[in-house]
């Protein structure tokens, strides 16, 4: 009996050590062939993105591809600052805008796992201003009327962008403009996010809860909700619960002084080529991420990050909630986040695609019509950045650049073709 118990204990210990070894594997660049990719075929990716830079379609970019838990491709292209001839580096820092949304969505799932909320809860349970909301509807003569919402907005509505809340440019845009709440950019505000969100609640939304996909301030509201439920500022909560455990040391709402030189410059596509965006500007500009008031933490579009940092977050998702021996969320939460929640509600932006809890989800590869896999999930940012995770191929791709508006460039479709053609097993 003692011998059997000893054998069982040793076996369990060895399994535990193996588990730690597998999940604490160092996230480093390895030869492409080691993870089933062709280094020779990846050169098509290098050649294409260098041509974008040479032809002044892009100032610069960083592309990171990870497969089977290791980095197989990681390159920077062009200039971080064309006018001052500063090269783009692998550790250059980018404004990732709406890529912030996925991180905040994970923050909500953490709170659910701790029993502090349920995503089926009404938002008004935590932020009283949302107990009763209104919707603007056209009245047929070019005007609109304001009616009561049919039901309370839930946290899940916010996660899936089915709360009916846009970016203030919908039917009642005049009221949103008067309230000075329009557009996704908050970095220049001296008003804390909770105050802004509570003012939003009094404005009419664009659709009834649960009836339509409307992209907008939903994740900013989730950020304020995290502050209320956790009792700490959004930046503090996300840093302690997600960024620090994942060693995402270059991800910030506002840039530390010692990292200012690493922030890339924003450019705009024009008929005459690339133009340096206004400084500070607002949506189309350099933004107040360095010298701003540092008061508003936008859960919908506020983060700055590097490709390497963001790849760690995505690898955690691909690993079903764990990275480098640190568990952020459970595998079941990851599963729930990465399936389509829209049901009969159409996703208006791309055929064959739905939306989960913070990510778009590929449902029908044929309808979508681009290379990828069913079950793939991802999103992008206003400055033309993009990412996706392909569980079938055990693949993570991060593409960072700083271009707004981006006109006449097919880079998002090209990068897909060039990544997938390099798979060899």
N, C-alpha and C positions, 0 to 999 in steps of 0.2 A: 504493500500500500504506500509506504513512504517513498519507494523508488518511483512508483507511478506518479505520485504527487510532485516529486522532484523533476521528473521528465516533463510533466505538464507545465510546471513553473518556468523551466528553462525554455521550452518551446514558446510560451507566451512572451517571455522576455525577448527572444530572438525576433519574433514577429513584430513586437513593439519597436525594436531597434531598426528593423528593416523599414517599417513604416516611417520612422523619423528620417532615415537616410533618403528614402524616395522623395519625401515631401520637403526636405531641407536642402535639396540639390541646388547648387549654386547656379544662378541665372546668368550665364556667360555666353559669349560668342564661341561657337564651335564650327568645324568644317561642315559645309552645307550637306555633304554626302552622309555625314553621321546621322542626320535627322531626315534623310530621304528627300533631299533637294539637290539639284544640279548647280554647282558653282558656275559652270560654263553657261547654262541657260539663264542664270540670274544676271549675267552681264547684259542681257537685253534690257533689264530693268535699269541698270546703271547707265547704259547708253541713252535710253529714252529720257531719263530725268536730267541727264547732263544736257541733252538737246533743248529741253524746256528752258534751262538756264541760259544756254548759248543764244537762243532765239528770243530772249527777254520775255518769255511767257511767265517765268517764275524768277524772283530774285534768288530764292534758295529754298531748300527743303531738307527734311530728315525722314528717312524711311527705315523702319525696323520690322523685321519678320522673324517670328519665333515659331518653332515647331517642336512638338514632343518635349516641351519644357526647356528648350535651349534656343539661343539666338543664332539664326543661320545667316542673317543678312542685317547689317546696320551701317548705313552710310549717310553722310551729309553732302549736300550739293550747294554750289553757288555761294552767295553772300548773305550774311545776316544784316549787313548795312552796305548797300551799293555805293553810296556817296562817300563813305569813309573807308571803303575797301576792307571791311571786316568780314573774314570768311565765316560761313556757317559751320558750326561744330556739332558733333553728336550730342553734346550737353547744352546746346543752345536752348533758351527758355522761350516758350510760345504762349500766347493767349489762347486757351483752348475753348473758351465760350461754352457752348452747349454740351461739350464733353464733361462738364461739371455735373450734369444731370445724373449720369450713371452713378457717380460716387455718392451723391446725396440720396439717391434711391436705395443704395445699399445701406446708408445710414438709417433710413426708415426701417429696413428689414432687421437691422440690429436691435432697434427698440422693440419691435414686435417679438423677437426672440427672447428678449429680457422681460416680457410680460407688461411692458409699459404702454402699449397700444395694440390695436388690431387694425389691419389695413381696411377692414370693413367698417370701422368706426366713422361716424360723421366728423368732419373737420371741426364743426361747431362745439364738439365735446371738449376741445382743447383751446380753440380760439373762438370766443363767444361771438365775435362779429360775423362769423360764418353760419350761425344757427339758422338764419333766414337770408336768402340771397334773391337777386332778381335777374331777369333776362330781358334784353331788348329784342323786340320783334318788329319787322316792317309792317306798316299799316296800309300800304298800297298807294300812297301818294308821295312817295319819296321821303317820308318821315318815319318815325318809329314810335312804338309805345313800350312802356316798361311794365312787365308782369312778374308775379311771384314765381320762383322756381317751383317745379312740381314736387321736388323732394330735396332733402339736404345733400350737399356734396360730401362724398366720402374720400378717405385717404386714397383708396384704390382708384377713384376717378382722377385724382391728381397724378398718380403714378402712371396712368395710361393715357393721360391727356384727353380724357372724356368728361372733364368737369365743365366744359363750355367756355373756358377762360382763355382768351387770346392775349395778344401783346398790345391791346389798347387801340387797335386800328380797325375795329369791326364796326358794327351797326351804330353804336353809340360813341363813336370816336371823339365827338365833340366834348362829351363829359369826361372821358379819359384824358384828353388833352388839357382841359381845364384843371384837372387834378394833378397834372404834370406826371402822369404815369403812362408812358408809351415807350415802346422799344425795349430791347433786352439788356441794355447797358446801364449799370447802376454804380460804376466805380467812382463817379464824381459826386455822388450824393452824400450829404452830411446827415441824412436821416437813417436810423437803424432799420434793418430789414423788417422787423416786426411791425414798426410803425407804418411803413409803406404798405405792407400786406394788409394790415387792418383797414387802411384807407381803401384798398382795392375792394374789400368786401362790400362796401357801400355802393359800388358802381355796378351798372347792369352788365351782365356777361353776354356772350354771343350765342349760346345754345343751352338747352336744358341739360342738366346732369345726366350722363349716361347715354346720350342720344347721338353724339357726333364727336369725331376726333377734331379737336381744336388745339393747335400748338400755341403755347404761350407761357404765362407766368405760373403754371401749376407747380413746377419744381422750386420756384422761389418761395411759394407758399409752404411747400414741404420743408424747406430750409428753416423758415420761421417756426414751423411746427416742431422741428427737432430742438430748437432753442427752448421752446415752451416746455416740452416733455422732459428733456434732459436737464434743464436748469442751467445750462452753460451756453455761451455764444457758439454759433455754428462752426466757426473756424477752430475753436478749441475742441469741440466734440469730434469733428472729422479728423483732426490731427491725432488725437489720442486713440481713437478707435479704428482708424483705417490707415492714415498716412504713416504714422510712426511704426506700427507693426509691420507694414510692408516696406519700410525703409524708403518711402517716397519723400526724400529730403529736399527735393527741388520743386515741390508743389505748394503754391501759396496763393492766397487771395490778393495780397499786395506784396511787392517784391522787397526783400531785405536789401539794405544799401550795398552790401558786399556782393550782390548778384546783379546789379544794374547793368553791367557791361555785357551780360549774357542774354539780355532780353532782345529778341529779334525785332527788326523794324517792320511795320505794316506798309504794304504797297497796294495800289489800286490799279486794275486794268483800265486803260483808256485807249482811244483810237490811235494815240501817238505812242503807245507802249506803257511801260510801268511808271507810275507816279507815286512818289512818297506821300503817304496819307498825312492829313493835318495833325498837328501836335498842339494840345492833346486830342482835340476832336472828340467825337462821341462814338456812335457805332462805327462810322467810317473814319477812323483816326487811331492815333497811338494809344489813347486812353490814359486815365489817371491812375495807372497801376503802380507808378513809381512815386509821384509827387502828390497824389490825391489825398483826400481826407481820411481814408482808411477806416470808414465807419460802416458802410453797407456791405454785408457779405451775401452776394448773390448766389443762391443755390442753383439757379438756372443757367448762369453764364459767367461766373466770376473767377474761375481758377486760371492760374498760370502753371505750366508744367513742362517737363521734358518728355521726349519719346520714350526714354528708358523708364522713367517713373510710371508713365501711363501704361506701359507694357506690363509692369509688375502687377498693377491693378487688374488688368485683363487676364493675365496668367492666373491670378487668384480665382477669377471667375471660371476660367477653363478648368482649373483644378478643383472645381466644385466647392469653392469657398475657402481654400487654404493655400498658403504660399510660404515657402521656406520654414515650414513647421509651425506657422502662425495661422490659426483659424479665425477668419473674420466673420463669416456667416456659415450656416449649415448647408449641406448639399441640397436639402429639400427647398430651402429658400432660393438657392440658385436655380433650381428646376422651375420653381414658380415664376421667377423673374424672366425666364428665357423661353416662355411659351406665349402664344398669341392670346391676348385677353379681350380683343375687340369683338369677337363673336360676329354678329351680323352688321356691326358698324364698319363701313369701308375705310381702309387706310388710303387717304387721298393722294399720296405722293408717289407711290410705286406699286405697280401690279405685282401680284404674287407675294405681297409682304403684309404682315400685320404688326402689332405692337404689344410688347410685354410690359414689365414694370421697370421702365427706364431705357429700353432698347427696342429698336425695330427688329422684327423676326421674319426670316425667310420661310414662307409656307409652300410656295410653288415655284420651283426653279425655272420651269419652262415659261410660265407667265412673266416672271421677272426678266428673263432674257439676257442675263449676264452671268459670267462664271462665278461659281460659288457652290454652296451646299445647302440642302434643306436643313433647317434648324440653326443656320448661321444667324448671329445677332451682332448689332453694332449701331453706330450713329456717327455724327460729325459735329463740326463747330462752324460758327459764322465766319471765321477767318479762313475757311476753306480746308480745315483739317478734317481727317476722317480716320475711322478705325473699324475693325471687325474681328470677331472671334468665330472660328469654324470648328465646332467640337468634333465633327466627323473626321476632319483632317488634322485635328490637334494643332490648330494654327491660330496665331495671333498676329495681326498686322496693324501697325500704327504709322500714319502718314501725317506729318506736321508741316505746314507752311503758313505764311501770313499774307493773304491776298483777299481784299474785299473792296469793291466787288470783284468777282472772278469771272471774266468773260472770254469766250473763245478758246477755252482750254479743255482738253478731254482727259486730263490726268486721272480723275477718279475711276473712269472705266478702264483706262490703260493699266493702272497699277494692278487691278484685279487680273486682267489677262496675263500680265507679266509675272505675277506671283504664282498663279495656278499652273502656268505652262512649265514652271521650274520643278514641280513635284515629280519625283521619279519612283516613289513607292508609297 
